[in-house]
Amino acid sequence: MDAKNVTRSERFNGQPAGYYCVQVSDPTIDLRNAAVLGTVNNNRAMITVIPNTNCNGLTRSLTVVTTDSSNASVDVPFTVVVL
């Protein structure tokens, strides 16, 4: 994972492959109004990034889901930027 304004990333507890929790590092960023960009480093996959107040106990976090072209959850490298 590459990142900007991100403290850490970890697998989402109890979820299948492709589910992650990403914690935002900058406390001044309001996730309700932030620009969040998520890209996969694989041209045959997709990514969804959802602001979340608590993901795996991480506050100020994002839920990230990566899927393949058949919409099945898969682990793929990704980049998240929060501005």
PDB file with one MODEL, atoms N, CA, C and O in Angstrom:
MODEL        1
ATOM      1  N   MET A   1       0.842  -1.181   0.000  1.00  0.00           N
ATOM      2  CA  MET A   1       0.000   0.000   0.000  1.00  0.00           C
ATOM      3  C   MET A   1       0.884   1.240   0.000  1.00  0.00           C
ATOM      4  O   MET A   1       1.807   1.344   0.807  1.00  0.00           O
ATOM      5  N   ASP A   2       0.608   2.178  -0.898  1.00  0.00           N
ATOM      6  CA  ASP A   2       1.200   3.515  -0.868  1.00  0.00           C
ATOM      7  C   ASP A   2       0.133   4.430  -0.304  1.00  0.00           C
ATOM      8  O   ASP A   2      -1.056   4.120  -0.384  1.00  0.00           O
ATOM      9  N   ALA A   3       0.547   5.570   0.273  1.00  0.00           N
ATOM     10  CA  ALA A   3      -0.455   6.412   0.924  1.00  0.00           C
ATOM     11  C   ALA A   3      -0.003   7.844   1.091  1.00  0.00           C
ATOM     12  O   ALA A   3       1.192   8.139   1.071  1.00  0.00           O
ATOM     13  N   LYS A   4      -0.986   8.750   1.258  1.00  0.00           N
ATOM     14  CA  LYS A   4      -0.748  10.128   1.674  1.00  0.00           C
ATOM     15  C   LYS A   4      -1.776  10.422   2.756  1.00  0.00           C
ATOM     16  O   LYS A   4      -2.967  10.176   2.567  1.00  0.00           O
ATOM     17  N   ASN A   5      -1.316  10.952   3.900  1.00  0.00           N
ATOM     18  CA  ASN A   5      -2.149  11.251   5.070  1.00  0.00           C
ATOM     19  C   ASN A   5      -2.779   9.992   5.669  1.00  0.00           C
ATOM     20  O   ASN A   5      -3.897  10.029   6.184  1.00  0.00           O
ATOM     21  N   VAL A   6      -2.054   8.890   5.594  1.00  0.00           N
ATOM     22  CA  VAL A   6      -2.518   7.621   6.148  1.00  0.00           C
ATOM     23  C   VAL A   6      -1.508   7.112   7.163  1.00  0.00           C
ATOM     24  O   VAL A   6      -0.307   7.084   6.894  1.00  0.00           O
ATOM     25  N   THR A   7      -2.005   6.702   8.350  1.00  0.00           N
ATOM     26  CA  THR A   7      -1.147   6.185   9.406  1.00  0.00           C
ATOM     27  C   THR A   7      -0.857   4.707   9.221  1.00  0.00           C
ATOM     28  O   THR A   7       0.292   4.274   9.305  1.00  0.00           O
ATOM     29  N   ARG A   8      -1.916   3.927   8.966  1.00  0.00           N
ATOM     30  CA  ARG A   8      -1.743   2.486   8.852  1.00  0.00           C
ATOM     31  C   ARG A   8      -2.873   1.858   8.066  1.00  0.00           C
ATOM     32  O   ARG A   8      -3.926   2.458   7.855  1.00  0.00           O
ATOM     33  N   SER A   9      -2.623   0.627   7.638  1.00  0.00           N
ATOM     34  CA  SER A   9      -3.611  -0.160   6.926  1.00  0.00           C
ATOM     35  C   SER A   9      -3.534  -1.578   7.453  1.00  0.00           C
ATOM     36  O   SER A   9      -2.446  -2.092   7.711  1.00  0.00           O
ATOM     37  N   GLU A  10      -4.699  -2.220   7.616  1.00  0.00           N
ATOM     38  CA  GLU A  10      -4.720  -3.601   8.081  1.00  0.00           C
ATOM     39  C   GLU A  10      -5.939  -4.304   7.520  1.00  0.00           C
ATOM     40  O   GLU A  10      -6.912  -3.665   7.120  1.00  0.00           O
ATOM     41  N   ARG A  11      -5.875  -5.635   7.494  1.00  0.00           N
ATOM     42  CA  ARG A  11      -7.024  -6.422   7.031  1.00  0.00           C
ATOM     43  C   ARG A  11      -8.201  -6.198   7.966  1.00  0.00           C
ATOM     44  O   ARG A  11      -8.009  -6.046   9.172  1.00  0.00           O
ATOM     45  N   PHE A  12      -9.396  -6.176   7.438  1.00  0.00           N
ATOM     46  CA  PHE A  12     -10.628  -6.004   8.196  1.00  0.00           C
ATOM     47  C   PHE A  12     -10.940  -7.323   8.898  1.00  0.00           C
ATOM     48  O   PHE A  12     -11.089  -8.351   8.237  1.00  0.00           O
ATOM     49  N   ASN A  13     -11.041  -7.310  10.227  1.00  0.00           N
ATOM     50  CA  ASN A  13     -11.285  -8.526  11.006  1.00  0.00           C
ATOM     51  C   ASN A  13     -12.511  -9.283  10.532  1.00  0.00           C
ATOM     52  O   ASN A  13     -13.575  -8.696  10.333  1.00  0.00           O
ATOM     53  N   GLY A  14     -12.359 -10.582  10.354  1.00  0.00           N
ATOM     54  CA  GLY A  14     -13.485 -11.442  10.034  1.00  0.00           C
ATOM     55  C   GLY A  14     -14.013 -11.338   8.619  1.00  0.00           C
ATOM     56  O   GLY A  14     -15.026 -11.958   8.296  1.00  0.00           O
ATOM     57  N   GLN A  15     -13.359 -10.577   7.775  1.00  0.00           N
ATOM     58  CA  GLN A  15     -13.822 -10.416   6.396  1.00  0.00           C
ATOM     59  C   GLN A  15     -12.937 -11.216   5.448  1.00  0.00           C
ATOM     60  O   GLN A  15     -11.801 -11.550   5.784  1.00  0.00           O
ATOM     61  N   PRO A  16     -13.457 -11.520   4.266  1.00  0.00           N
ATOM     62  CA  PRO A  16     -12.653 -12.252   3.285  1.00  0.00           C
ATOM     63  C   PRO A  16     -11.558 -11.369   2.700  1.00  0.00           C
ATOM     64  O   PRO A  16     -11.427 -10.197   3.052  1.00  0.00           O
ATOM     65  N   ALA A  17     -10.785 -11.950   1.813  1.00  0.00           N
ATOM     66  CA  ALA A  17      -9.741 -11.198   1.114  1.00  0.00           C
ATOM     67  C   ALA A  17     -10.334  -9.932   0.514  1.00  0.00           C
ATOM     68  O   ALA A  17     -11.506  -9.903   0.139  1.00  0.00           O
ATOM     69  N   GLY A  18      -9.519  -8.886   0.427  1.00  0.00           N
ATOM     70  CA  GLY A  18      -9.937  -7.663  -0.233  1.00  0.00           C
ATOM     71  C   GLY A  18     -10.571  -6.613   0.659  1.00  0.00           C
ATOM     72  O   GLY A  18     -10.943  -5.548   0.166  1.00  0.00           O
ATOM     73  N   TYR A  19     -10.713  -6.872   1.970  1.00  0.00           N
ATOM     74  CA  TYR A  19     -11.301  -5.902   2.903  1.00  0.00           C
ATOM     75  C   TYR A  19     -10.213  -5.351   3.817  1.00  0.00           C
ATOM     76  O   TYR A  19      -9.492  -6.113   4.461  1.00  0.00           O
ATOM     77  N   TYR A  20     -10.094  -4.019   3.872  1.00  0.00           N
ATOM     78  CA  TYR A  20      -9.046  -3.372   4.660  1.00  0.00           C
ATOM     79  C   TYR A  20      -9.605  -2.193   5.454  1.00  0.00           C
ATOM     80  O   TYR A  20     -10.621  -1.601   5.091  1.00  0.00           O
ATOM     81  N   CYS A  21      -8.914  -1.872   6.544  1.00  0.00           N
ATOM     82  CA  CYS A  21      -9.174  -0.657   7.307  1.00  0.00           C
ATOM     83  C   CYS A  21      -7.937   0.225   7.144  1.00  0.00           C
ATOM     84  O   CYS A  21      -6.808  -0.237   7.312  1.00  0.00           O
ATOM     85  N   VAL A  22      -8.157   1.486   6.820  1.00  0.00           N
ATOM     86  CA  VAL A  22      -7.066   2.441   6.621  1.00  0.00           C
ATOM     87  C   VAL A  22      -7.309   3.614   7.557  1.00  0.00           C
ATOM     88  O   VAL A  22      -8.370   4.235   7.509  1.00  0.00           O
ATOM     89  N   GLN A  23      -6.338   3.925   8.407  1.00  0.00           N
ATOM     90  CA  GLN A  23      -6.482   5.023   9.368  1.00  0.00           C
ATOM     91  C   GLN A  23      -5.848   6.291   8.821  1.00  0.00           C
ATOM     92  O   GLN A  23      -4.716   6.277   8.340  1.00  0.00           O
ATOM     93  N   VAL A  24      -6.602   7.399   8.903  1.00  0.00           N
ATOM     94  CA  VAL A  24      -6.144   8.702   8.418  1.00  0.00           C
ATOM     95  C   VAL A  24      -5.282   9.358   9.491  1.00  0.00           C
ATOM     96  O   VAL A  24      -5.653   9.365  10.664  1.00  0.00           O
ATOM     97  N   SER A  25      -4.138   9.907   9.100  1.00  0.00           N
ATOM     98  CA  SER A  25      -3.171  10.439  10.064  1.00  0.00           C
ATOM     99  C   SER A  25      -3.406  11.894  10.449  1.00  0.00           C
ATOM    100  O   SER A  25      -3.116  12.279  11.581  1.00  0.00           O
ATOM    101  N   ASP A  26      -3.918  12.702   9.546  1.00  0.00           N
ATOM    102  CA  ASP A  26      -4.053  14.140   9.806  1.00  0.00           C
ATOM    103  C   ASP A  26      -5.369  14.421  10.526  1.00  0.00           C
ATOM    104  O   ASP A  26      -6.433  14.263   9.929  1.00  0.00           O
ATOM    105  N   PRO A  27      -5.324  14.839  11.810  1.00  0.00           N
ATOM    106  CA  PRO A  27      -6.555  15.064  12.573  1.00  0.00           C
ATOM    107  C   PRO A  27      -7.368  16.270  12.095  1.00  0.00           C
ATOM    108  O   PRO A  27      -8.522  16.430  12.492  1.00  0.00           O
ATOM    109  N   THR A  28      -6.785  17.110  11.255  1.00  0.00           N
ATOM    110  CA  THR A  28      -7.520  18.283  10.769  1.00  0.00           C
ATOM    111  C   THR A  28      -8.377  17.962   9.550  1.00  0.00           C
ATOM    112  O   THR A  28      -9.182  18.795   9.131  1.00  0.00           O
ATOM    113  N   ILE A  29      -8.222  16.782   8.978  1.00  0.00           N
ATOM    114  CA  ILE A  29      -9.021  16.406   7.807  1.00  0.00           C
ATOM    115  C   ILE A  29     -10.374  15.893   8.268  1.00  0.00           C
ATOM    116  O   ILE A  29     -10.455  14.957   9.062  1.00  0.00           O
ATOM    117  N   ASP A  30     -11.438  16.513   7.764  1.00  0.00           N
ATOM    118  CA  ASP A  30     -12.806  16.087   8.044  1.00  0.00           C
ATOM    119  C   ASP A  30     -13.189  15.079   6.962  1.00  0.00           C
ATOM    120  O   ASP A  30     -13.386  15.453   5.806  1.00  0.00           O
ATOM    121  N   LEU A  31     -13.293  13.811   7.330  1.00  0.00           N
ATOM    122  CA  LEU A  31     -13.554  12.768   6.341  1.00  0.00           C
ATOM    123  C   LEU A  31     -14.902  12.930   5.633  1.00  0.00           C
ATOM    124  O   LEU A  31     -15.093  12.395   4.541  1.00  0.00           O
ATOM    125  N   ARG A  32     -15.833  13.662   6.245  1.00  0.00           N
ATOM    126  CA  ARG A  32     -17.130  13.892   5.588  1.00  0.00           C
ATOM    127  C   ARG A  32     -16.983  14.776   4.366  1.00  0.00           C
ATOM    128  O   ARG A  32     -17.808  14.714   3.456  1.00  0.00           O
ATOM    129  N   ASN A  33     -15.925  15.612   4.331  1.00  0.00           N
ATOM    130  CA  ASN A  33     -15.728  16.549   3.233  1.00  0.00           C
ATOM    131  C   ASN A  33     -14.392  16.373   2.514  1.00  0.00           C
ATOM    132  O   ASN A  33     -14.051  17.166   1.636  1.00  0.00           O
ATOM    133  N   ALA A  34     -13.655  15.365   2.871  1.00  0.00           N
ATOM    134  CA  ALA A  34     -12.315  15.175   2.305  1.00  0.00           C
ATOM    135  C   ALA A  34     -12.378  14.626   0.883  1.00  0.00           C
ATOM    136  O   ALA A  34     -13.333  13.958   0.487  1.00  0.00           O
ATOM    137  N   ALA A  35     -11.339  14.930   0.145  1.00  0.00           N
ATOM    138  CA  ALA A  35     -11.153  14.298  -1.160  1.00  0.00           C
ATOM    139  C   ALA A  35     -10.370  13.015  -0.906  1.00  0.00           C
ATOM    140  O   ALA A  35      -9.242  13.052  -0.414  1.00  0.00           O
ATOM    141  N   VAL A  36     -10.972  11.891  -1.243  1.00  0.00           N
ATOM    142  CA  VAL A  36     -10.338  10.586  -1.018  1.00  0.00           C
ATOM    143  C   VAL A  36     -10.185   9.907  -2.367  1.00  0.00           C
ATOM    144  O   VAL A  36     -11.154   9.745  -3.108  1.00  0.00           O
ATOM    145  N   LEU A  37      -8.961   9.514  -2.676  1.00  0.00           N
ATOM    146  CA  LEU A  37      -8.681   8.846  -3.939  1.00  0.00           C
ATOM    147  C   LEU A  37      -8.119   7.467  -3.635  1.00  0.00           C
ATOM    148  O   LEU A  37      -7.138   7.339  -2.902  1.00  0.00           O
ATOM    149  N   GLY A  38      -8.733   6.448  -4.190  1.00  0.00           N
ATOM    150  CA  GLY A  38      -8.231   5.085  -4.051  1.00  0.00           C
ATOM    151  C   GLY A  38      -8.034   4.498  -5.430  1.00  0.00           C
ATOM    152  O   GLY A  38      -8.941   4.544  -6.261  1.00  0.00           O
ATOM    153  N   THR A  39      -6.860   3.947  -5.686  1.00  0.00           N
ATOM    154  CA  THR A  39      -6.590   3.293  -6.964  1.00  0.00           C
ATOM    155  C   THR A  39      -5.949   1.940  -6.689  1.00  0.00           C
ATOM    156  O   THR A  39      -5.228   1.773  -5.705  1.00  0.00           O
ATOM    157  N   VAL A  40      -6.215   0.985  -7.558  1.00  0.00           N
ATOM    158  CA  VAL A  40      -5.569  -0.315  -7.457  1.00  0.00           C
ATOM    159  C   VAL A  40      -4.364  -0.326  -8.378  1.00  0.00           C
ATOM    160  O   VAL A  40      -4.356   0.321  -9.426  1.00  0.00           O
ATOM    161  N   ASN A  41      -3.364  -1.061  -7.977  1.00  0.00           N
ATOM    162  CA  ASN A  41      -2.140  -1.156  -8.762  1.00  0.00           C
ATOM    163  C   ASN A  41      -2.197  -2.426  -9.614  1.00  0.00           C
ATOM    164  O   ASN A  41      -1.232  -3.186  -9.697  1.00  0.00           O
ATOM    165  N   ASN A  42      -3.355  -2.631 -10.242  1.00  0.00           N
ATOM    166  CA  ASN A  42      -3.609  -3.803 -11.061  1.00  0.00           C
ATOM    167  C   ASN A  42      -4.737  -3.420 -12.008  1.00  0.00           C
ATOM    168  O   ASN A  42      -5.804  -3.018 -11.544  1.00  0.00           O
ATOM    169  N   ASN A  43      -4.542  -3.529 -13.304  1.00  0.00           N
ATOM    170  CA  ASN A  43      -5.543  -3.031 -14.246  1.00  0.00           C
ATOM    171  C   ASN A  43      -6.790  -3.908 -14.367  1.00  0.00           C
ATOM    172  O   ASN A  43      -7.706  -3.552 -15.108  1.00  0.00           O
ATOM    173  N   ARG A  44      -6.854  -5.027 -13.673  1.00  0.00           N
ATOM    174  CA  ARG A  44      -8.027  -5.897 -13.749  1.00  0.00           C
ATOM    175  C   ARG A  44      -8.788  -5.937 -12.428  1.00  0.00           C
ATOM    176  O   ARG A  44      -9.549  -6.873 -12.181  1.00  0.00           O
ATOM    177  N   ALA A  45      -8.593  -4.941 -11.587  1.00  0.00           N
ATOM    178  CA  ALA A  45      -9.264  -4.906 -10.286  1.00  0.00           C
ATOM    179  C   ALA A  45      -9.955  -3.564 -10.092  1.00  0.00           C
ATOM    180  O   ALA A  45      -9.701  -2.602 -10.817  1.00  0.00           O
ATOM    181  N   MET A  46     -10.839  -3.521  -9.091  1.00  0.00           N
ATOM    182  CA  MET A  46     -11.576  -2.305  -8.760  1.00  0.00           C
ATOM    183  C   MET A  46     -11.441  -2.028  -7.268  1.00  0.00           C
ATOM    184  O   MET A  46     -11.105  -2.925  -6.494  1.00  0.00           O
ATOM    185  N   ILE A  47     -11.702  -0.785  -6.864  1.00  0.00           N
ATOM    186  CA  ILE A  47     -11.575  -0.404  -5.463  1.00  0.00           C
ATOM    187  C   ILE A  47     -12.769   0.460  -5.056  1.00  0.00           C
ATOM    188  O   ILE A  47     -13.267   1.271  -5.837  1.00  0.00           O
ATOM    189  N   THR A  48     -13.210   0.266  -3.820  1.00  0.00           N
ATOM    190  CA  THR A  48     -14.239   1.111  -3.207  1.00  0.00           C
ATOM    191  C   THR A  48     -13.673   1.597  -1.883  1.00  0.00           C
ATOM    192  O   THR A  48     -13.146   0.806  -1.101  1.00  0.00           O
ATOM    193  N   VAL A  49     -13.782   2.906  -1.628  1.00  0.00           N
ATOM    194  CA  VAL A  49     -13.280   3.493  -0.382  1.00  0.00           C
ATOM    195  C   VAL A  49     -14.442   4.214   0.300  1.00  0.00           C
ATOM    196  O   VAL A  49     -15.076   5.089  -0.290  1.00  0.00           O
ATOM    197  N   ILE A  50     -14.714   3.830   1.569  1.00  0.00           N
ATOM    198  CA  ILE A  50     -15.858   4.374   2.305  1.00  0.00           C
ATOM    199  C   ILE A  50     -15.385   4.967   3.625  1.00  0.00           C
ATOM    200  O   ILE A  50     -14.807   4.241   4.433  1.00  0.00           O
ATOM    201  N   PRO A  51     -15.608   6.270   3.882  1.00  0.00           N
ATOM    202  CA  PRO A  51     -15.271   6.840   5.195  1.00  0.00           C
ATOM    203  C   PRO A  51     -16.006   6.086   6.303  1.00  0.00           C
ATOM    204  O   PRO A  51     -17.163   5.700   6.139  1.00  0.00           O
ATOM    205  N   ASN A  52     -15.325   5.881   7.428  1.00  0.00           N
ATOM    206  CA  ASN A  52     -15.857   5.071   8.518  1.00  0.00           C
ATOM    207  C   ASN A  52     -15.351   5.655   9.832  1.00  0.00           C
ATOM    208  O   ASN A  52     -14.173   6.000   9.927  1.00  0.00           O
ATOM    209  N   THR A  53     -16.194   5.775  10.837  1.00  0.00           N
ATOM    210  CA  THR A  53     -15.750   6.326  12.118  1.00  0.00           C
ATOM    211  C   THR A  53     -15.023   5.299  12.970  1.00  0.00           C
ATOM    212  O   THR A  53     -14.296   5.665  13.893  1.00  0.00           O
ATOM    213  N   ASN A  54     -15.209   4.010  12.671  1.00  0.00           N
ATOM    214  CA  ASN A  54     -14.547   2.969  13.446  1.00  0.00           C
ATOM    215  C   ASN A  54     -14.449   1.710  12.601  1.00  0.00           C
ATOM    216  O   ASN A  54     -15.455   1.060  12.319  1.00  0.00           O
ATOM    217  N   CYS A  55     -13.249   1.378  12.206  1.00  0.00           N
ATOM    218  CA  CYS A  55     -12.985   0.179  11.413  1.00  0.00           C
ATOM    219  C   CYS A  55     -11.921  -0.620  12.152  1.00  0.00           C
ATOM    220  O   CYS A  55     -10.786  -0.160  12.274  1.00  0.00           O
ATOM    221  N   ASN A  56     -12.257  -1.794  12.645  1.00  0.00           N
ATOM    222  CA  ASN A  56     -11.320  -2.604  13.442  1.00  0.00           C
ATOM    223  C   ASN A  56     -10.834  -1.855  14.673  1.00  0.00           C
ATOM    224  O   ASN A  56      -9.724  -2.103  15.143  1.00  0.00           O
ATOM    225  N   GLY A  57     -11.639  -0.948  15.201  1.00  0.00           N
ATOM    226  CA  GLY A  57     -11.221  -0.172  16.358  1.00  0.00           C
ATOM    227  C   GLY A  57     -10.387   1.048  15.998  1.00  0.00           C
ATOM    228  O   GLY A  57     -10.000   1.810  16.884  1.00  0.00           O
ATOM    229  N   LEU A  58     -10.103   1.247  14.720  1.00  0.00           N
ATOM    230  CA  LEU A  58      -9.343   2.415  14.271  1.00  0.00           C
ATOM    231  C   LEU A  58     -10.318   3.567  14.053  1.00  0.00           C
ATOM    232  O   LEU A  58     -11.224   3.463  13.226  1.00  0.00           O
ATOM    233  N   THR A  59     -10.143   4.654  14.779  1.00  0.00           N
ATOM    234  CA  THR A  59     -10.984   5.828  14.561  1.00  0.00           C
ATOM    235  C   THR A  59     -10.443   6.603  13.370  1.00  0.00           C
ATOM    236  O   THR A  59      -9.310   6.386  12.941  1.00  0.00           O
ATOM    237  N   ARG A  60     -11.258   7.509  12.840  1.00  0.00           N
ATOM    238  CA  ARG A  60     -10.867   8.316  11.671  1.00  0.00           C
ATOM    239  C   ARG A  60     -10.307   7.392  10.588  1.00  0.00           C
ATOM    240  O   ARG A  60      -9.145   7.499  10.197  1.00  0.00           O
ATOM    241  N   SER A  61     -11.160   6.488  10.117  1.00  0.00           N
ATOM    242  CA  SER A  61     -10.684   5.458   9.206  1.00  0.00           C
ATOM    243  C   SER A  61     -11.518   5.374   7.936  1.00  0.00           C
ATOM    244  O   SER A  61     -12.574   5.994   7.811  1.00  0.00           O
ATOM    245  N   LEU A  62     -11.012   4.592   7.012  1.00  0.00           N
ATOM    246  CA  LEU A  62     -11.666   4.309   5.744  1.00  0.00           C
ATOM    247  C   LEU A  62     -11.782   2.796   5.612  1.00  0.00           C
ATOM    248  O   LEU A  62     -10.862   2.066   5.981  1.00  0.00           O
ATOM    249  N   THR A  63     -12.900   2.330   5.093  1.00  0.00           N
ATOM    250  CA  THR A  63     -13.015   0.922   4.718  1.00  0.00           C
ATOM    251  C   THR A  63     -12.689   0.843   3.238  1.00  0.00           C
ATOM    252  O   THR A  63     -13.267   1.569   2.428  1.00  0.00           O
ATOM    253  N   VAL A  64     -11.761  -0.041   2.884  1.00  0.00           N
ATOM    254  CA  VAL A  64     -11.345  -0.224   1.499  1.00  0.00           C
ATOM    255  C   VAL A  64     -11.686  -1.652   1.084  1.00  0.00           C
ATOM    256  O   VAL A  64     -11.363  -2.608   1.789  1.00  0.00           O
ATOM    257  N   VAL A  65     -12.342  -1.786  -0.067  1.00  0.00           N
ATOM    258  CA  VAL A  65     -12.675  -3.102  -0.606  1.00  0.00           C
ATOM    259  C   VAL A  65     -12.104  -3.191  -2.015  1.00  0.00           C
ATOM    260  O   VAL A  65     -12.359  -2.323  -2.850  1.00  0.00           O
ATOM    261  N   THR A  66     -11.334  -4.239  -2.275  1.00  0.00           N
ATOM    262  CA  THR A  66     -10.781  -4.453  -3.615  1.00  0.00           C
ATOM    263  C   THR A  66     -11.411  -5.714  -4.206  1.00  0.00           C
ATOM    264  O   THR A  66     -11.528  -6.741  -3.537  1.00  0.00           O
ATOM    265  N   THR A  67     -11.811  -5.612  -5.468  1.00  0.00           N
ATOM    266  CA  THR A  67     -12.477  -6.728  -6.148  1.00  0.00           C
ATOM    267  C   THR A  67     -11.886  -6.927  -7.539  1.00  0.00           C
ATOM    268  O   THR A  67     -11.297  -6.015  -8.120  1.00  0.00           O
ATOM    269  N   ASP A  68     -12.059  -8.147  -8.061  1.00  0.00           N
ATOM    270  CA  ASP A  68     -11.592  -8.417  -9.417  1.00  0.00           C
ATOM    271  C   ASP A  68     -12.681  -8.054 -10.420  1.00  0.00           C
ATOM    272  O   ASP A  68     -13.727  -7.531 -10.034  1.00  0.00           O
ATOM    273  N   SER A  69     -12.448  -8.325 -11.697  1.00  0.00           N
ATOM    274  CA  SER A  69     -13.402  -7.930 -12.742  1.00  0.00           C
ATOM    275  C   SER A  69     -14.715  -8.711 -12.669  1.00  0.00           C
ATOM    276  O   SER A  69     -15.690  -8.340 -13.323  1.00  0.00           O
ATOM    277  N   SER A  70     -14.750  -9.786 -11.882  1.00  0.00           N
ATOM    278  CA  SER A  70     -15.990 -10.549 -11.667  1.00  0.00           C
ATOM    279  C   SER A  70     -16.704 -10.121 -10.396  1.00  0.00           C
ATOM    280  O   SER A  70     -17.696 -10.732  -9.999  1.00  0.00           O
ATOM    281  N   ASN A  71     -16.190  -9.054  -9.747  1.00  0.00           N
ATOM    282  CA  ASN A  71     -16.725  -8.514  -8.501  1.00  0.00           C
ATOM    283  C   ASN A  71     -16.504  -9.424  -7.291  1.00  0.00           C
ATOM    284  O   ASN A  71     -17.218  -9.316  -6.294  1.00  0.00           O
ATOM    285  N   ALA A  72     -15.519 -10.318  -7.376  1.00  0.00           N
ATOM    286  CA  ALA A  72     -15.149 -11.160  -6.239  1.00  0.00           C
ATOM    287  C   ALA A  72     -14.057 -10.436  -5.442  1.00  0.00           C
ATOM    288  O   ALA A  72     -13.150  -9.844  -6.027  1.00  0.00           O
ATOM    289  N   SER A  73     -14.145 -10.482  -4.128  1.00  0.00           N
ATOM    290  CA  SER A  73     -13.151  -9.824  -3.273  1.00  0.00           C
ATOM    291  C   SER A  73     -11.796 -10.495  -3.446  1.00  0.00           C
ATOM    292  O   SER A  73     -11.684 -11.719  -3.382  1.00  0.00           O
ATOM    293  N   VAL A  74     -10.766  -9.679  -3.668  1.00  0.00           N
ATOM    294  CA  VAL A  74      -9.397 -10.185  -3.838  1.00  0.00           C
ATOM    295  C   VAL A  74      -8.427  -9.209  -3.178  1.00  0.00           C
ATOM    296  O   VAL A  74      -8.705  -8.017  -3.052  1.00  0.00           O
ATOM    297  N   ASP A  75      -7.292  -9.740  -2.763  1.00  0.00           N
ATOM    298  CA  ASP A  75      -6.211  -8.897  -2.248  1.00  0.00           C
ATOM    299  C   ASP A  75      -5.374  -8.421  -3.423  1.00  0.00           C
ATOM    300  O   ASP A  75      -4.795  -9.232  -4.144  1.00  0.00           O
ATOM    301  N   VAL A  76      -5.309  -7.124  -3.616  1.00  0.00           N
ATOM    302  CA  VAL A  76      -4.447  -6.523  -4.643  1.00  0.00           C
ATOM    303  C   VAL A  76      -3.801  -5.291  -4.042  1.00  0.00           C
ATOM    304  O   VAL A  76      -4.373  -4.682  -3.138  1.00  0.00           O
ATOM    305  N   PRO A  77      -2.620  -4.903  -4.519  1.00  0.00           N
ATOM    306  CA  PRO A  77      -1.992  -3.673  -4.027  1.00  0.00           C
ATOM    307  C   PRO A  77      -2.852  -2.466  -4.379  1.00  0.00           C
ATOM    308  O   PRO A  77      -3.475  -2.423  -5.440  1.00  0.00           O
ATOM    309  N   PHE A  78      -2.881  -1.479  -3.470  1.00  0.00           N
ATOM    310  CA  PHE A  78      -3.661  -0.283  -3.728  1.00  0.00           C
ATOM    311  C   PHE A  78      -2.964   0.941  -3.156  1.00  0.00           C
ATOM    312  O   PHE A  78      -2.067   0.839  -2.319  1.00  0.00           O
ATOM    313  N   THR A  79      -3.402   2.104  -3.632  1.00  0.00           N
ATOM    314  CA  THR A  79      -2.912   3.389  -3.143  1.00  0.00           C
ATOM    315  C   THR A  79      -4.115   4.197  -2.661  1.00  0.00           C
ATOM    316  O   THR A  79      -5.148   4.246  -3.328  1.00  0.00           O
ATOM    317  N   VAL A  80      -3.969   4.835  -1.488  1.00  0.00           N
ATOM    318  CA  VAL A  80      -5.023   5.691  -0.944  1.00  0.00           C
ATOM    319  C   VAL A  80      -4.415   7.046  -0.624  1.00  0.00           C
ATOM    320  O   VAL A  80      -3.364   7.126   0.013  1.00  0.00           O
ATOM    321  N   VAL A  81      -5.074   8.113  -1.066  1.00  0.00           N
ATOM    322  CA  VAL A  81      -4.665   9.480  -0.796  1.00  0.00           C
ATOM    323  C   VAL A  81      -5.852  10.207  -0.193  1.00  0.00           C
ATOM    324  O   VAL A  81      -6.963  10.127  -0.717  1.00  0.00           O
ATOM    325  N   VAL A  82      -5.625  10.927   0.921  1.00  0.00           N
ATOM    326  CA  VAL A  82      -6.685  11.676   1.588  1.00  0.00           C
ATOM    327  C   VAL A  82      -6.267  13.130   1.663  1.00  0.00           C
ATOM    328  O   VAL A  82      -5.218  13.451   2.221  1.00  0.00           O
ATOM    329  N   LEU A  83      -7.088  14.018   1.100  1.00  0.00           N
ATOM    330  CA  LEU A  83      -6.772  15.449   1.079  1.00  0.00           C
ATOM    331  C   LEU A  83      -7.933  16.249   1.618  1.00  0.00           C
ATOM    332  O   LEU A  83      -7.861  17.477   1.681  1.00  0.00           O
TER     333      LEU A  83
ENDMDL
END
